[in-house]
């Protein structure tokens, strides 16, 4: 099986787990199935949806909403700094005021 970066896309549930937005892939699948995640403005309900670098994701995380742009595909579930290097937060102003 090829690495996620080699194909140019990665499954949404795997991405959420790699980027540490979910504690496990099953939790990530449940987040997607709930229908609250948006990928480039479209509501996504399939955990197998392909995500490419440059995509914008809107994620509900507890009481807040995270808007991120994926700048690189992660190759593994590594330490938090490695995961955070793969995306940019687009709502920094909202996070700073809370």
C-alpha positions in Angstrom: 0.0 0.0 0.0 1.3 3.4 -0.9 1.9 6.1 1.7 -0.8 8.8 2.0 1.4 11.5 0.5 2.3 9.4 -2.6 -1.3 9.2 -3.7 -1.9 13.0 -3.2 -4.9 12.4 -1.0 -5.9 10.8 2.3 -9.1 9.6 3.8 -10.9 12.2 6.0 -11.1 9.9 9.1 -7.4 9.1 8.8 -6.5 12.7 8.4 -8.5 13.8 11.5 -6.7 11.1 13.5 -3.2 11.9 12.1 -3.7 15.7 12.8 -4.8 14.8 16.4 -8.4 16.2 16.1 -9.7 12.8 17.1 -8.3 10.3 19.6 -8.9 7.3 17.4 -10.1 6.5 13.8 -13.4 5.3 15.1 -13.9 8.6 16.9 -13.0 10.4 13.7 -15.5 8.2 11.7 -18.2 9.2 14.2 -17.3 12.9 13.8 -17.7 12.6 10.1 -20.9 10.6 10.3 -22.5 13.2 12.5 -22.4 15.5 9.4 -20.9 18.6 11.0 -17.6 18.6 9.1 -17.3 20.7 5.9 -14.7 20.1 3.3 -14.2 23.0 0.9 -17.7 24.3 1.8 -19.5 20.9 1.3 -21.0 18.9 4.2 -19.2 15.5 4.3 -20.8 12.4 5.8 -18.4 9.7 4.4 -15.3 8.9 6.3 -13.7 7.7 3.1 -13.9 11.1 1.4 -10.5 12.0 -0.1 -8.8 15.1 1.2 -6.0 16.9 -0.8 -3.4 19.4 0.3 -4.9 22.9 -0.1 -8.3 21.8 1.2 -10.2 23.9 3.8 -11.9 22.0 6.6 -14.5 23.3 9.1 -14.4 21.2 12.3 -16.7 21.5 15.4 -14.5 20.8 18.4 -16.4 21.0 21.6 -17.7 24.5 22.1 -15.6 26.0 19.3 -15.3 25.8 15.5 -11.9 25.3 13.9 -11.3 26.4 10.3 -8.1 25.0 8.9 -6.3 24.9 5.5 -4.3 21.7 4.9 -0.9 22.7 3.6 0.7 19.2 3.5 -0.5 15.7 3.9 0.8 14.0 7.1 2.6 10.8 6.6 1.9 9.4 10.1 0.3 10.2 13.4 3.4 11.8 14.9 3.9 14.3 17.8 1.6 17.3 18.0 4.1 19.8 16.6 4.5 17.6 13.5 0.8 17.4 13.0 0.3 21.2 13.5 2.9 21.8 10.8 0.6 20.3 8.2 -2.2 22.9 8.5 -2.9 26.6 9.1 -5.6 27.8 11.4 -7.7 30.4 9.4 -9.7 31.6 12.4 -6.8 32.8 14.6 -8.6 36.0 15.6 -11.6 34.1 16.9 -9.4 31.8 18.9 -7.4 34.6 20.5 -10.6 36.5 21.7 -12.0 33.4 23.5 
